[in-house]
Each structure stands twice: as C-alpha cells, then as structure tokens.
Amino acid sequence: MMRLLRRLTAILNEDEKFLHTVESIEGVVSKILSIGMIFVTFIAIGHLGYALIEKLLLTIDRPSNESFNTTLFELFGLFLNVLIALEILENITAYLRKHVIQVELVIVTSLIAVSRKIIILDLEKKSSSDLIALAVAVFSLSVGYAIVHQTNRTNRK
C-alpha cells in the first residue's frame, strides 16, 4: 500500500509522468468506448435485419399505403441508427489515431442524427416550435460544418 502511495505521489509531483498517465488512461477509455460502439453497432444491425424481415413481410401480407409509408420511415430511422453508430465509432477511432477530436466528424454525426429525427418525425404530433427548433439546429450545424470544412481545406493547402 505504501509503495502504491509513493508511486502515486511521484506521478502527481512530476508533470511529465502525470501527463503520460492521463494519456494512458485516455487511450484505455477510448479503446473501451470503441469496443462498446462495435457491440452497439452489431446490435443495431441485428435490429435492422430483424425489422426488415418482420416489417416488410407484414407489409406485403397486408398492403396499404399508410402502413407501407410508416414501415419505410421506421426502416429509414433504423438505417440511420446504424450510420450514426458507425460515425461515432469513426470519431473514437480518429481520436485514437491522432489524439485530436475531429470537429468536422462530430458535426457530420450531429447532422445525421438531426436528419434521422426529421425523417422519423410525426408531423401530426409535433408543434410548430418543434419544427422551428429542428430547422435552427440544421441551419446552425450546416453553417458550422461549412466553416470547419472551409478552414480544414484551407489548412491542408
């Protein structure tokens, strides 16, 4: 116990050792998050596969425009769930590679998430303020993406 306490004191007293320890912990946490996102992605793919088989077969048995449209929107939402999970995994792996959060990837992921919300949105159950809020979010994220993308393109030259 004393040895552990002395080692911890040495780490806290020396900036380089402390920073190295923090970087090591960040790396371990990032790897755990990556494994978790891979697990979530496979579950989302499984859910999508099950929904494709179940919903499409039910829709084929009892065809109607309303049920087909509802089924399509549900399936689009599930496809976008998988895409969002892949984008988040890409964000984590990009951080592991470069030890930098890539803002452009984060904004793209956010745009996909907001787009998913818009696609599965039931307009009959939402108020105009909900729609305005989504419009503001899309506009803000789009402007932010344009600025970050232009800055990154300029810096690459």
N, C-alpha and C positions, 0 to 999 in steps of 0.2 A: 504494500500500500504506500509506503514511504517512497519507494522507487518511482511509482506512478506519479505521486505528488511532485517529486523533484523534476521529473521529465516534463510534466505539465507547466511547472514554474519556468523551466528553461524555454519552453515553447513560447510562453506568454512574454518573457523578457526579451527574446530576440525576434526582431521584426521579420527577418527572412524565414526563420523556422515557422513563425506564426502564419505568414502568408503561404508558405508551402503546405502547411497543414490545412488551411482553408481551401486551397486549390484541390488538394487531395479529396477533401470532403465533398466539394462541388462535383468532382469527377464521379465519385461513388453515387451521389444523389442523382446525377444526370443519367448514369447507367441504369439505376433502379427505375427512374422515370421512363427510360426507353423500353425496358422490359415490360413495364406496366402498359405502355401505349401499344406495344406489339400485341399483348394479350387483349386489350380493348379493341384493337383493330380486327383481330380474328373473331372476336365475339360479334362485332358489328357486321362483319362479312357473313357470319353464320346467320345472324338475324335477317340480313338482307336476302340471303339464299332461301331461307325458310319462308319469308314473306313473299318472295317472288313466286315460289311454288304454290303456297296456300292462296294468296290473294288472286293471282291470275287464274288459277283453276276455278276458284269460286266465281270470279267474274265471267269466265267462259260459260259456266253452268247456268248462271242467271244474268244474261247480258242486259244492261241498261246503261244509258249514257251517264246518269248521275253516279251509279256505283263504279263505273269504269273510270270516270274523272277523279273520284275520291281515291280509288286504288292507285291511279297514276301519281297523284300528289303525295300519297303516303310512300310510294316506292321512290319517288324523287328525293323525298326527305331522307330515306334510308341510304340512298346512294351518296347524298351529300354528307351524311354522318360518317361514312367510310372515308370520303375525301377529306373531311375535317380532321379525322383521326390520323390520316397519312400526313397531312400538313403539320399537325402538332408533332408527330414523330420526326418529320424533317427539321422542324425548329430545334428539337432536342439534339438530334444528331449533328446539325450545323453548329450548335453550341459546343458539343464535344470535340468537333474538328478544329474550330477556330477560337473557342473560348470567348466568343462575342455573340451577343444576341442580335440576330439579323432582323432589323425593324421592318424591312420590306416583306419578309416572310410572315411576320406577325400580322401585318396589315392585310396581306392577302388572305391569311387564315380567317381574320375577322370579317373580311368581305364575304368569304364563302359562308361563314356562319350566319351573317345577316341575310344573305341571299337565300339560304335554306329557310330562314324564318319567314321571308316574304313568300317563297314558293308554297310552303305548307299553311300559310295564313288563311284563316277562315274569315273572309271579309264581313260576313253577316254577324259575327260575334265580336268584332273589333270596332273601336270608336275611331273617329277622325284624328284624335290626338295620338292614338297608337300609330296610325299611318304616317302622321307628320313626324313622329319620333323616329320611325324607321327611315323615312326619307332623309332626315337630318343626319342620321348615322351613316347611311350610304354615301351621302354627299361629303361628309367630313372624312370618312375613310378613303374615298376616292381622291379628294384633294391631298390628303396626307400621303397616299400612295404615289400620286403624281410628283409631289415634291421630293419624296425619298428616292423614287426611281430616277428622277432627273439628276439629283445630287449624286447618286451612285454611278450613273452613266458618265457624268462629268468627271468624277474622281478616277474612273477607270482609264480615261484617255490620257 
